[in-house]
């Protein structure tokens, strides 16, 4: 809810935001939007993973692996601090 208030101030003229604020988007339409978003993300991840596997192979994992745990933790802490202080 904190981000919705910030978004409404930053982009008050946005059509999608005004539609959400006026409750004109139904629950089935919202569920469809979420489902399409998740399906698109899974499709892109699948294509990228197959292309990387076919072109580079698994050896790239040994050379270029990045442990994202610390990056995610830092991003969450930073987002929490920004939310808390704004």
PyMOL Python script that loads the backbone (N, CA, C, O; Angstrom):
from pymol import cmd

cmd.read_pdbstr("""\
ATOM      1  N   UNK A   1       0.815  -1.190   0.000  1.00  0.00           N
ATOM      2  CA  UNK A   1       0.000   0.000   0.000  1.00  0.00           C
ATOM      3  C   UNK A   1       0.859   1.255   0.000  1.00  0.00           C
ATOM      4  O   UNK A   1       0.443   2.284  -0.532  1.00  0.00           O
ATOM      5  N   UNK A   2       2.036   1.191   0.579  1.00  0.00           N
ATOM      6  CA  UNK A   2       2.902   2.364   0.606  1.00  0.00           C
ATOM      7  C   UNK A   2       3.335   2.737  -0.791  1.00  0.00           C
ATOM      8  O   UNK A   2       3.441   3.922  -1.107  1.00  0.00           O
ATOM      9  N   UNK A   3       3.588   1.749  -1.640  1.00  0.00           N
ATOM     10  CA  UNK A   3       4.029   2.037  -2.991  1.00  0.00           C
ATOM     11  C   UNK A   3       2.899   2.570  -3.855  1.00  0.00           C
ATOM     12  O   UNK A   3       3.148   3.352  -4.772  1.00  0.00           O
ATOM     13  N   UNK A   4       1.669   2.168  -3.589  1.00  0.00           N
ATOM     14  CA  UNK A   4       0.555   2.691  -4.365  1.00  0.00           C
ATOM     15  C   UNK A   4       0.385   4.184  -4.127  1.00  0.00           C
ATOM     16  O   UNK A   4       0.062   4.921  -5.058  1.00  0.00           O
ATOM     17  N   UNK A   5       0.595   4.637  -2.911  1.00  0.00           N
ATOM     18  CA  UNK A   5       0.503   6.060  -2.628  1.00  0.00           C
ATOM     19  C   UNK A   5       1.591   6.828  -3.340  1.00  0.00           C
ATOM     20  O   UNK A   5       1.329   7.900  -3.886  1.00  0.00           O
ATOM     21  N   UNK A   6       2.813   6.307  -3.350  1.00  0.00           N
ATOM     22  CA  UNK A   6       3.917   6.968  -4.043  1.00  0.00           C
ATOM     23  C   UNK A   6       3.686   6.966  -5.538  1.00  0.00           C
ATOM     24  O   UNK A   6       3.987   7.949  -6.214  1.00  0.00           O
ATOM     25  N   UNK A   7       3.152   5.868  -6.068  1.00  0.00           N
ATOM     26  CA  UNK A   7       2.906   5.792  -7.500  1.00  0.00           C
ATOM     27  C   UNK A   7       1.795   6.745  -7.914  1.00  0.00           C
ATOM     28  O   UNK A   7       1.851   7.328  -8.996  1.00  0.00           O
ATOM     29  N   UNK A   8       0.792   6.907  -7.069  1.00  0.00           N
ATOM     30  CA  UNK A   8      -0.302   7.798  -7.435  1.00  0.00           C
ATOM     31  C   UNK A   8       0.153   9.247  -7.467  1.00  0.00           C
ATOM     32  O   UNK A   8      -0.349  10.032  -8.271  1.00  0.00           O
ATOM     33  N   UNK A   9       1.090   9.615  -6.612  1.00  0.00           N
ATOM     34  CA  UNK A   9       1.611  10.973  -6.636  1.00  0.00           C
ATOM     35  C   UNK A   9       2.530  11.182  -7.828  1.00  0.00           C
ATOM     36  O   UNK A   9       2.525  12.255  -8.431  1.00  0.00           O
ATOM     37  N   UNK A  10       3.317  10.170  -8.177  1.00  0.00           N
ATOM     38  CA  UNK A  10       4.308  10.305  -9.239  1.00  0.00           C
ATOM     39  C   UNK A  10       3.671  10.257 -10.623  1.00  0.00           C
ATOM     40  O   UNK A  10       4.137  10.938 -11.536  1.00  0.00           O
ATOM     41  N   UNK A  11       2.633   9.480 -10.791  1.00  0.00           N
ATOM     42  CA  UNK A  11       2.039   9.301 -12.122  1.00  0.00           C
ATOM     43  C   UNK A  11       0.527   9.400 -12.045  1.00  0.00           C
ATOM     44  O   UNK A  11      -0.177   8.443 -12.368  1.00  0.00           O
ATOM     45  N   UNK A  12       0.027  10.537 -11.625  1.00  0.00           N
ATOM     46  CA  UNK A  12      -1.408  10.695 -11.424  1.00  0.00           C
ATOM     47  C   UNK A  12      -2.180  10.617 -12.735  1.00  0.00           C
ATOM     48  O   UNK A  12      -3.363  10.278 -12.722  1.00  0.00           O
ATOM     49  N   UNK A  13      -1.548  10.919 -13.862  1.00  0.00           N
ATOM     50  CA  UNK A  13      -2.234  10.895 -15.139  1.00  0.00           C
ATOM     51  C   UNK A  13      -2.231   9.551 -15.817  1.00  0.00           C
ATOM     52  O   UNK A  13      -2.804   9.420 -16.898  1.00  0.00           O
ATOM     53  N   UNK A  14      -1.619   8.556 -15.241  1.00  0.00           N
ATOM     54  CA  UNK A  14      -1.519   7.245 -15.867  1.00  0.00           C
ATOM     55  C   UNK A  14      -2.889   6.585 -15.918  1.00  0.00           C
ATOM     56  O   UNK A  14      -3.600   6.531 -14.915  1.00  0.00           O
ATOM     57  N   UNK A  15      -3.254   6.083 -17.098  1.00  0.00           N
ATOM     58  CA  UNK A  15      -4.571   5.477 -17.280  1.00  0.00           C
ATOM     59  C   UNK A  15      -4.747   4.217 -16.438  1.00  0.00           C
ATOM     60  O   UNK A  15      -5.788   4.030 -15.808  1.00  0.00           O
ATOM     61  N   UNK A  16      -3.737   3.357 -16.426  1.00  0.00           N
ATOM     62  CA  UNK A  16      -3.848   2.108 -15.671  1.00  0.00           C
ATOM     63  C   UNK A  16      -3.970   2.390 -14.182  1.00  0.00           C
ATOM     64  O   UNK A  16      -4.739   1.734 -13.479  1.00  0.00           O
ATOM     65  N   UNK A  17      -3.208   3.367 -13.705  1.00  0.00           N
ATOM     66  CA  UNK A  17      -3.277   3.707 -12.287  1.00  0.00           C
ATOM     67  C   UNK A  17      -4.640   4.264 -11.921  1.00  0.00           C
ATOM     68  O   UNK A  17      -5.189   3.917 -10.876  1.00  0.00           O
ATOM     69  N   UNK A  18      -5.190   5.119 -12.764  1.00  0.00           N
ATOM     70  CA  UNK A  18      -6.510   5.667 -12.457  1.00  0.00           C
ATOM     71  C   UNK A  18      -7.586   4.585 -12.524  1.00  0.00           C
ATOM     72  O   UNK A  18      -8.573   4.641 -11.791  1.00  0.00           O
ATOM     73  N   UNK A  19      -7.396   3.601 -13.402  1.00  0.00           N
ATOM     74  CA  UNK A  19      -8.355   2.497 -13.476  1.00  0.00           C
ATOM     75  C   UNK A  19      -8.306   1.653 -12.204  1.00  0.00           C
ATOM     76  O   UNK A  19      -9.345   1.215 -11.710  1.00  0.00           O
ATOM     77  N   UNK A  20      -7.116   1.428 -11.679  1.00  0.00           N
ATOM     78  CA  UNK A  20      -6.991   0.667 -10.438  1.00  0.00           C
ATOM     79  C   UNK A  20      -7.585   1.450  -9.281  1.00  0.00           C
ATOM     80  O   UNK A  20      -8.286   0.886  -8.441  1.00  0.00           O
ATOM     81  N   UNK A  21      -7.311   2.738  -9.232  1.00  0.00           N
ATOM     82  CA  UNK A  21      -7.815   3.552  -8.134  1.00  0.00           C
ATOM     83  C   UNK A  21      -9.330   3.659  -8.144  1.00  0.00           C
ATOM     84  O   UNK A  21      -9.952   3.747  -7.086  1.00  0.00           O
ATOM     85  N   UNK A  22      -9.931   3.652  -9.331  1.00  0.00           N
ATOM     86  CA  UNK A  22     -11.385   3.752  -9.408  1.00  0.00           C
ATOM     87  C   UNK A  22     -12.055   2.383  -9.343  1.00  0.00           C
ATOM     88  O   UNK A  22     -13.276   2.289  -9.472  1.00  0.00           O
ATOM     89  N   UNK A  23     -11.285   1.334  -9.149  1.00  0.00           N
ATOM     90  CA  UNK A  23     -11.785  -0.042  -9.005  1.00  0.00           C
ATOM     91  C   UNK A  23     -12.546  -0.505 -10.237  1.00  0.00           C
ATOM     92  O   UNK A  23     -13.477  -1.301 -10.123  1.00  0.00           O
ATOM     93  N   UNK A  24     -12.160  -0.014 -11.425  1.00  0.00           N
ATOM     94  CA  UNK A  24     -12.851  -0.429 -12.637  1.00  0.00           C
ATOM     95  C   UNK A  24     -12.251  -1.701 -13.242  1.00  0.00           C
ATOM     96  O   UNK A  24     -12.792  -2.229 -14.214  1.00  0.00           O
ATOM     97  N   UNK A  25     -11.153  -2.195 -12.692  1.00  0.00           N
ATOM     98  CA  UNK A  25     -10.578  -3.449 -13.159  1.00  0.00           C
ATOM     99  C   UNK A  25     -11.146  -4.576 -12.299  1.00  0.00           C
ATOM    100  O   UNK A  25     -11.048  -4.548 -11.072  1.00  0.00           O
ATOM    101  N   UNK A  26     -11.739  -5.564 -12.960  1.00  0.00           N
ATOM    102  CA  UNK A  26     -12.370  -6.648 -12.218  1.00  0.00           C
ATOM    103  C   UNK A  26     -11.322  -7.651 -11.741  1.00  0.00           C
ATOM    104  O   UNK A  26     -10.179  -7.642 -12.196  1.00  0.00           O
ATOM    105  N   UNK A  27     -11.729  -8.498 -10.834  1.00  0.00           N
ATOM    106  CA  UNK A  27     -10.836  -9.532 -10.316  1.00  0.00           C
ATOM    107  C   UNK A  27     -10.432 -10.514 -11.424  1.00  0.00           C
ATOM    108  O   UNK A  27      -9.254 -10.863 -11.497  1.00  0.00           O
ATOM    109  N   UNK A  28     -11.340 -10.975 -12.285  1.00  0.00           N
ATOM    110  CA  UNK A  28     -10.899 -11.863 -13.378  1.00  0.00           C
ATOM    111  C   UNK A  28      -9.912 -11.183 -14.332  1.00  0.00           C
ATOM    112  O   UNK A  28      -8.988 -11.833 -14.822  1.00  0.00           O
ATOM    113  N   UNK A  29     -10.093  -9.898 -14.599  1.00  0.00           N
ATOM    114  CA  UNK A  29      -9.151  -9.195 -15.478  1.00  0.00           C
ATOM    115  C   UNK A  29      -7.789  -9.081 -14.816  1.00  0.00           C
ATOM    116  O   UNK A  29      -6.763  -9.221 -15.482  1.00  0.00           O
ATOM    117  N   UNK A  30      -7.766  -8.829 -13.519  1.00  0.00           N
ATOM    118  CA  UNK A  30      -6.499  -8.774 -12.794  1.00  0.00           C
ATOM    119  C   UNK A  30      -5.811 -10.126 -12.767  1.00  0.00           C
ATOM    120  O   UNK A  30      -4.595 -10.217 -12.935  1.00  0.00           O
ATOM    121  N   UNK A  31      -6.598 -11.184 -12.554  1.00  0.00           N
ATOM    122  CA  UNK A  31      -6.032 -12.536 -12.550  1.00  0.00           C
ATOM    123  C   UNK A  31      -5.486 -12.898 -13.932  1.00  0.00           C
ATOM    124  O   UNK A  31      -4.450 -13.555 -14.038  1.00  0.00           O
ATOM    125  N   UNK A  32      -6.172 -12.476 -14.977  1.00  0.00           N
ATOM    126  CA  UNK A  32      -5.691 -12.728 -16.332  1.00  0.00           C
ATOM    127  C   UNK A  32      -4.383 -11.979 -16.585  1.00  0.00           C
ATOM    128  O   UNK A  32      -3.460 -12.523 -17.192  1.00  0.00           O
ATOM    129  N   UNK A  33      -4.306 -10.747 -16.124  1.00  0.00           N
ATOM    130  CA  UNK A  33      -3.083  -9.966 -16.307  1.00  0.00           C
ATOM    131  C   UNK A  33      -1.906 -10.622 -15.583  1.00  0.00           C
ATOM    132  O   UNK A  33      -0.807 -10.705 -16.132  1.00  0.00           O
ATOM    133  N   UNK A  34      -2.132 -11.083 -14.363  1.00  0.00           N
ATOM    134  CA  UNK A  34      -1.076 -11.753 -13.598  1.00  0.00           C
ATOM    135  C   UNK A  34      -0.664 -13.051 -14.285  1.00  0.00           C
ATOM    136  O   UNK A  34       0.526 -13.350 -14.385  1.00  0.00           O
ATOM    137  N   UNK A  35      -1.637 -13.817 -14.757  1.00  0.00           N
ATOM    138  CA  UNK A  35      -1.350 -15.076 -15.435  1.00  0.00           C
ATOM    139  C   UNK A  35      -0.552 -14.850 -16.716  1.00  0.00           C
ATOM    140  O   UNK A  35       0.397 -15.584 -16.994  1.00  0.00           O
ATOM    141  N   UNK A  36      -0.928 -13.850 -17.488  1.00  0.00           N
ATOM    142  CA  UNK A  36      -0.184 -13.549 -18.711  1.00  0.00           C
ATOM    143  C   UNK A  36       1.236 -13.089 -18.402  1.00  0.00           C
ATOM    144  O   UNK A  36       2.175 -13.439 -19.116  1.00  0.00           O
ATOM    145  N   UNK A  37       1.389 -12.311 -17.348  1.00  0.00           N
ATOM    146  CA  UNK A  37       2.721 -11.843 -16.956  1.00  0.00           C
ATOM    147  C   UNK A  37       3.608 -13.021 -16.556  1.00  0.00           C
ATOM    148  O   UNK A  37       4.753 -13.119 -16.998  1.00  0.00           O
ATOM    149  N   UNK A  38       3.086 -13.903 -15.731  1.00  0.00           N
ATOM    150  CA  UNK A  38       3.860 -15.062 -15.279  1.00  0.00           C
ATOM    151  C   UNK A  38       4.196 -15.965 -16.461  1.00  0.00           C
ATOM    152  O   UNK A  38       5.319 -16.461 -16.558  1.00  0.00           O
ATOM    153  N   UNK A  39       3.235 -16.186 -17.364  1.00  0.00           N
ATOM    154  CA  UNK A  39       3.489 -17.029 -18.533  1.00  0.00           C
ATOM    155  C   UNK A  39       4.568 -16.422 -19.430  1.00  0.00           C
ATOM    156  O   UNK A  39       5.428 -17.141 -19.941  1.00  0.00           O
ATOM    157  N   UNK A  40       4.527 -15.115 -19.620  1.00  0.00           N
ATOM    158  CA  UNK A  40       5.541 -14.462 -20.445  1.00  0.00           C
ATOM    159  C   UNK A  40       6.916 -14.555 -19.796  1.00  0.00           C
ATOM    160  O   UNK A  40       7.907 -14.804 -20.481  1.00  0.00           O
ATOM    161  N   UNK A  41       6.986 -14.358 -18.491  1.00  0.00           N
ATOM    162  CA  UNK A  41       8.272 -14.447 -17.790  1.00  0.00           C
ATOM    163  C   UNK A  41       8.836 -15.865 -17.875  1.00  0.00           C
ATOM    164  O   UNK A  41      10.032 -16.036 -18.107  1.00  0.00           O
ATOM    165  N   UNK A  42       7.997 -16.877 -17.693  1.00  0.00           N
ATOM    166  CA  UNK A  42       8.454 -18.261 -17.796  1.00  0.00           C
ATOM    167  C   UNK A  42       8.920 -18.590 -19.209  1.00  0.00           C
ATOM    168  O   UNK A  42       9.913 -19.294 -19.388  1.00  0.00           O
ATOM    169  N   UNK A  43       8.206 -18.082 -20.214  1.00  0.00           N
ATOM    170  CA  UNK A  43       8.604 -18.336 -21.599  1.00  0.00           C
ATOM    171  C   UNK A  43       9.960 -17.705 -21.896  1.00  0.00           C
ATOM    172  O   UNK A  43      10.815 -18.339 -22.515  1.00  0.00           O
ATOM    173  N   UNK A  44      10.160 -16.487 -21.468  1.00  0.00           N
ATOM    174  CA  UNK A  44      11.439 -15.811 -21.713  1.00  0.00           C
ATOM    175  C   UNK A  44      12.564 -16.523 -20.975  1.00  0.00           C
ATOM    176  O   UNK A  44      13.639 -16.731 -21.537  1.00  0.00           O
ATOM    177  N   UNK A  45      12.327 -16.902 -19.710  1.00  0.00           N
ATOM    178  CA  UNK A  45      13.362 -17.630 -18.964  1.00  0.00           C
ATOM    179  C   UNK A  45      13.702 -18.950 -19.636  1.00  0.00           C
ATOM    180  O   UNK A  45      14.869 -19.336 -19.699  1.00  0.00           O
ATOM    181  N   UNK A  46      12.694 -19.639 -20.133  1.00  0.00           N
ATOM    182  CA  UNK A  46      12.934 -20.906 -20.805  1.00  0.00           C
ATOM    183  C   UNK A  46      13.734 -20.737 -22.079  1.00  0.00           C
ATOM    184  O   UNK A  46      14.667 -21.500 -22.329  1.00  0.00           O
ATOM    185  N   UNK A  47      13.385 -19.750 -22.887  1.00  0.00           N
ATOM    186  CA  UNK A  47      14.113 -19.509 -24.137  1.00  0.00           C
ATOM    187  C   UNK A  47      15.555 -19.116 -23.849  1.00  0.00           C
ATOM    188  O   UNK A  47      16.476 -19.629 -24.486  1.00  0.00           O
ATOM    189  N   UNK A  48      15.760 -18.212 -22.898  1.00  0.00           N
ATOM    190  CA  UNK A  48      17.128 -17.786 -22.572  1.00  0.00           C
ATOM    191  C   UNK A  48      17.939 -18.963 -22.053  1.00  0.00           C
ATOM    192  O   UNK A  48      19.100 -19.121 -22.431  1.00  0.00           O
ATOM    193  N   UNK A  49      17.358 -19.787 -21.201  1.00  0.00           N
ATOM    194  CA  UNK A  49      18.118 -20.918 -20.659  1.00  0.00           C
ATOM    195  C   UNK A  49      18.464 -21.933 -21.738  1.00  0.00           C
ATOM    196  O   UNK A  49      19.567 -22.480 -21.724  1.00  0.00           O
ATOM    197  N   UNK A  50      17.567 -22.198 -22.663  1.00  0.00           N
ATOM    198  CA  UNK A  50      17.862 -23.140 -23.741  1.00  0.00           C
ATOM    199  C   UNK A  50      18.929 -22.579 -24.669  1.00  0.00           C
ATOM    200  O   UNK A  50      19.821 -23.311 -25.096  1.00  0.00           O
ATOM    201  N   UNK A  51      18.852 -21.287 -24.988  1.00  0.00           N
ATOM    202  CA  UNK A  51      19.850 -20.667 -25.857  1.00  0.00           C
ATOM    203  C   UNK A  51      21.224 -20.691 -25.196  1.00  0.00           C
ATOM    204  O   UNK A  51      22.217 -21.019 -25.846  1.00  0.00           O
ATOM    205  N   UNK A  52      21.291 -20.349 -23.918  1.00  0.00           N
ATOM    206  CA  UNK A  52      22.581 -20.368 -23.215  1.00  0.00           C
ATOM    207  C   UNK A  52      23.115 -21.787 -23.145  1.00  0.00           C
ATOM    208  O   UNK A  52      24.309 -21.999 -23.354  1.00  0.00           O
ATOM    209  N   UNK A  53      22.271 -22.761 -22.859  1.00  0.00           N
ATOM    210  CA  UNK A  53      22.708 -24.160 -22.787  1.00  0.00           C
ATOM    211  C   UNK A  53      23.234 -24.640 -24.129  1.00  0.00           C
ATOM    212  O   UNK A  53      24.267 -25.307 -24.192  1.00  0.00           O
ATOM    213  N   UNK A  54      22.518 -24.299 -25.217  1.00  0.00           N
ATOM    214  CA  UNK A  54      22.939 -24.754 -26.547  1.00  0.00           C
ATOM    215  C   UNK A  54      24.200 -24.050 -27.030  1.00  0.00           C
ATOM    216  O   UNK A  54      25.073 -24.686 -27.620  1.00  0.00           O
ATOM    217  N   UNK A  55      24.307 -22.763 -26.789  1.00  0.00           N
ATOM    218  CA  UNK A  55      25.428 -21.982 -27.326  1.00  0.00           C
ATOM    219  C   UNK A  55      26.687 -22.081 -26.461  1.00  0.00           C
ATOM    220  O   UNK A  55      27.790 -22.239 -26.984  1.00  0.00           O
ATOM    221  N   UNK A  56      26.522 -21.989 -25.150  1.00  0.00           N
ATOM    222  CA  UNK A  56      27.674 -21.893 -24.251  1.00  0.00           C
ATOM    223  C   UNK A  56      27.917 -23.202 -23.514  1.00  0.00           C
ATOM    224  O   UNK A  56      29.065 -23.581 -23.285  1.00  0.00           O
ATOM    225  N   UNK A  57      26.870 -23.878 -23.151  1.00  0.00           N
ATOM    226  CA  UNK A  57      27.004 -25.123 -22.398  1.00  0.00           C
ATOM    227  C   UNK A  57      27.041 -24.872 -20.903  1.00  0.00           C
ATOM    228  O   UNK A  57      26.923 -23.737 -20.440  1.00  0.00           O
ATOM    229  N   UNK A  58      27.204 -25.936 -20.170  1.00  0.00           N
ATOM    230  CA  UNK A  58      27.189 -25.829 -18.713  1.00  0.00           C
ATOM    231  C   UNK A  58      28.497 -25.313 -18.134  1.00  0.00           C
ATOM    232  O   UNK A  58      28.560 -24.980 -16.950  1.00  0.00           O
ATOM    233  N   UNK A  59      29.533 -25.244 -18.947  1.00  0.00           N
ATOM    234  CA  UNK A  59      30.823 -24.758 -18.454  1.00  0.00           C
ATOM    235  C   UNK A  59      30.746 -23.308 -17.998  1.00  0.00           C
ATOM    236  O   UNK A  59      31.530 -22.880 -17.152  1.00  0.00           O
ATOM    237  N   UNK A  60      29.806 -22.549 -18.554  1.00  0.00           N
ATOM    238  CA  UNK A  60      29.683 -21.148 -18.158  1.00  0.00           C
ATOM    239  C   UNK A  60      29.277 -21.026 -16.688  1.00  0.00           C
ATOM    240  O   UNK A  60      29.588 -20.025 -16.043  1.00  0.00           O
ATOM    241  N   UNK A  61      28.600 -22.016 -16.167  1.00  0.00           N
ATOM    242  CA  UNK A  61      28.200 -21.961 -14.756  1.00  0.00           C
ATOM    243  C   UNK A  61      29.399 -22.045 -13.825  1.00  0.00           C
ATOM    244  O   UNK A  61      29.393 -21.451 -12.746  1.00  0.00           O
ATOM    245  N   UNK A  62      30.415 -22.770 -14.230  1.00  0.00           N
ATOM    246  CA  UNK A  62      31.619 -22.877 -13.398  1.00  0.00           C
ATOM    247  C   UNK A  62      32.439 -21.590 -13.432  1.00  0.00           C
ATOM    248  O   UNK A  62      33.082 -21.238 -12.443  1.00  0.00           O
ATOM    249  N   UNK A  63      32.420 -20.892 -14.559  1.00  0.00           N
ATOM    250  CA  UNK A  63      33.244 -19.695 -14.714  1.00  0.00           C
ATOM    251  C   UNK A  63      32.531 -18.417 -14.297  1.00  0.00           C
ATOM    252  O   UNK A  63      33.166 -17.527 -13.732  1.00  0.00           O
ATOM    253  N   UNK A  64      31.244 -18.297 -14.555  1.00  0.00           N
ATOM    254  CA  UNK A  64      30.570 -17.014 -14.413  1.00  0.00           C
ATOM    255  C   UNK A  64      29.410 -17.052 -13.415  1.00  0.00           C
ATOM    256  O   UNK A  64      28.504 -16.223 -13.498  1.00  0.00           O
ATOM    257  N   UNK A  65      29.424 -17.979 -12.495  1.00  0.00           N
ATOM    258  CA  UNK A  65      28.326 -18.072 -11.539  1.00  0.00           C
ATOM    259  C   UNK A  65      28.365 -16.910 -10.569  1.00  0.00           C
ATOM    260  O   UNK A  65      29.412 -16.602 -10.000  1.00  0.00           O
ATOM    261  N   UNK A  66      27.234 -16.269 -10.382  1.00  0.00           N
ATOM    262  CA  UNK A  66      27.093 -15.175  -9.424  1.00  0.00           C
ATOM    263  C   UNK A  66      26.098 -15.627  -8.367  1.00  0.00           C
ATOM    264  O   UNK A  66      24.966 -15.989  -8.690  1.00  0.00           O
ATOM    265  N   UNK A  67      26.511 -15.608  -7.122  1.00  0.00           N
ATOM    266  CA  UNK A  67      25.614 -15.953  -6.037  1.00  0.00           C
ATOM    267  C   UNK A  67      24.736 -14.743  -5.736  1.00  0.00           C
ATOM    268  O   UNK A  67      25.219 -13.713  -5.265  1.00  0.00           O
ATOM    269  N   UNK A  68      23.454 -14.878  -6.009  1.00  0.00           N
ATOM    270  CA  UNK A  68      22.549 -13.743  -5.904  1.00  0.00           C
ATOM    271  C   UNK A  68      21.968 -13.551  -4.506  1.00  0.00           C
ATOM    272  O   UNK A  68      21.204 -12.608  -4.294  1.00  0.00           O
ATOM    273  N   UNK A  69      22.301 -14.406  -3.551  1.00  0.00           N
ATOM    274  CA  UNK A  69      21.737 -14.271  -2.211  1.00  0.00           C
ATOM    275  C   UNK A  69      22.071 -12.916  -1.588  1.00  0.00           C
ATOM    276  O   UNK A  69      21.188 -12.243  -1.055  1.00  0.00           O
ATOM    277  N   UNK A  70      23.321 -12.520  -1.653  1.00  0.00           N
ATOM    278  CA  UNK A  70      23.715 -11.234  -1.058  1.00  0.00           C
ATOM    279  C   UNK A  70      23.104 -10.068  -1.819  1.00  0.00           C
ATOM    280  O   UNK A  70      22.734  -9.063  -1.212  1.00  0.00           O
ATOM    281  N   UNK A  71      22.994 -10.184  -3.128  1.00  0.00           N
ATOM    282  CA  UNK A  71      22.396  -9.109  -3.925  1.00  0.00           C
ATOM    283  C   UNK A  71      20.922  -8.947  -3.582  1.00  0.00           C
ATOM    284  O   UNK A  71      20.439  -7.824  -3.432  1.00  0.00           O
ATOM    285  N   UNK A  72      20.197 -10.069  -3.456  1.00  0.00           N
ATOM    286  CA  UNK A  72      18.780  -9.999  -3.097  1.00  0.00           C
ATOM    287  C   UNK A  72      18.604  -9.429  -1.687  1.00  0.00           C
ATOM    288  O   UNK A  72      17.727  -8.598  -1.453  1.00  0.00           O
ATOM    289  N   UNK A  73      19.438  -9.879  -0.759  1.00  0.00           N
ATOM    290  CA  UNK A  73      19.329  -9.372   0.610  1.00  0.00           C
ATOM    291  C   UNK A  73      19.582  -7.874   0.642  1.00  0.00           C
ATOM    292  O   UNK A  73      18.860  -7.139   1.317  1.00  0.00           O
ATOM    293  N   UNK A  74      20.597  -7.412  -0.077  1.00  0.00           N
ATOM    294  CA  UNK A  74      20.877  -5.976  -0.127  1.00  0.00           C
ATOM    295  C   UNK A  74      19.745  -5.194  -0.770  1.00  0.00           C
ATOM    296  O   UNK A  74      19.415  -4.096  -0.321  1.00  0.00           O
ATOM    297  N   UNK A  75      19.148  -5.749  -1.819  1.00  0.00           N
ATOM    298  CA  UNK A  75      18.028  -5.076  -2.481  1.00  0.00           C
ATOM    299  C   UNK A  75      16.826  -4.962  -1.546  1.00  0.00           C
ATOM    300  O   UNK A  75      16.154  -3.931  -1.522  1.00  0.00           O
ATOM    301  N   UNK A  76      16.555  -6.011  -0.781  1.00  0.00           N
ATOM    302  CA  UNK A  76      15.429  -5.963   0.155  1.00  0.00           C
ATOM    303  C   UNK A  76      15.679  -4.965   1.279  1.00  0.00           C
ATOM    304  O   UNK A  76      14.776  -4.223   1.666  1.00  0.00           O
ATOM    305  N   UNK A  77      16.882  -4.947   1.794  1.00  0.00           N
ATOM    306  CA  UNK A  77      17.217  -3.986   2.853  1.00  0.00           C
ATOM    307  C   UNK A  77      17.105  -2.563   2.312  1.00  0.00           C
ATOM    308  O   UNK A  77      16.541  -1.689   2.971  1.00  0.00           O
ATOM    309  N   UNK A  78      17.638  -2.330   1.119  1.00  0.00           N
ATOM    310  CA  UNK A  78      17.571  -0.990   0.528  1.00  0.00           C
ATOM    311  C   UNK A  78      16.112  -0.584   0.273  1.00  0.00           C
ATOM    312  O   UNK A  78      15.731   0.552   0.556  1.00  0.00           O
ATOM    313  N   UNK A  79      15.307  -1.487  -0.251  1.00  0.00           N
ATOM    314  CA  UNK A  79      13.895  -1.175  -0.486  1.00  0.00           C
ATOM    315  C   UNK A  79      13.169  -0.886   0.827  1.00  0.00           C
ATOM    316  O   UNK A  79      12.329   0.012   0.890  1.00  0.00           O
ATOM    317  N   UNK A  80      13.490  -1.644   1.871  1.00  0.00           N
ATOM    318  CA  UNK A  80      12.884  -1.380   3.166  1.00  0.00           C
ATOM    319  C   UNK A  80      13.282  -0.028   3.730  1.00  0.00           C
ATOM    320  O   UNK A  80      12.451   0.685   4.291  1.00  0.00           O
ATOM    321  N   UNK A  81      14.540   0.321   3.583  1.00  0.00           N
ATOM    322  CA  UNK A  81      14.991   1.631   4.078  1.00  0.00           C
ATOM    323  C   UNK A  81      14.355   2.769   3.288  1.00  0.00           C
ATOM    324  O   UNK A  81      13.940   3.773   3.868  1.00  0.00           O
ATOM    325  N   UNK A  82      14.276   2.620   1.977  1.00  0.00           N
ATOM    326  CA  UNK A  82      13.656   3.658   1.172  1.00  0.00           C
ATOM    327  C   UNK A  82      12.190   3.809   1.539  1.00  0.00           C
ATOM    328  O   UNK A  82      11.688   4.927   1.658  1.00  0.00           O
ATOM    329  N   UNK A  83      11.498   2.681   1.720  1.00  0.00           N
ATOM    330  CA  UNK A  83      10.085   2.725   2.089  1.00  0.00           C
ATOM    331  C   UNK A  83       9.909   3.340   3.481  1.00  0.00           C
ATOM    332  O   UNK A  83       8.979   4.115   3.707  1.00  0.00           O
ATOM    333  N   UNK A  84      10.789   2.998   4.394  1.00  0.00           N
ATOM    334  CA  UNK A  84      10.673   3.493   5.758  1.00  0.00           C
ATOM    335  C   UNK A  84      10.909   5.003   5.846  1.00  0.00           C
ATOM    336  O   UNK A  84      10.221   5.700   6.592  1.00  0.00           O
ATOM    337  N   UNK A  85      11.877   5.499   5.088  1.00  0.00           N
ATOM    338  CA  UNK A  85      12.248   6.902   5.214  1.00  0.00           C
ATOM    339  C   UNK A  85      11.533   7.828   4.234  1.00  0.00           C
ATOM    340  O   UNK A  85      11.793   9.031   4.228  1.00  0.00           O
ATOM    341  N   UNK A  86      10.639   7.290   3.408  1.00  0.00           N
ATOM    342  CA  UNK A  86       9.897   8.173   2.492  1.00  0.00           C
ATOM    343  C   UNK A  86       8.444   8.264   2.865  1.00  0.00           C
ATOM    344  O   UNK A  86       7.678   8.963   2.201  1.00  0.00           O
TER     345      UNK A  86
END
""", "prot")
cmd.dss("prot")
cmd.show_as("cartoon", "prot")
cmd.util.cbc("prot")
cmd.orient("prot")
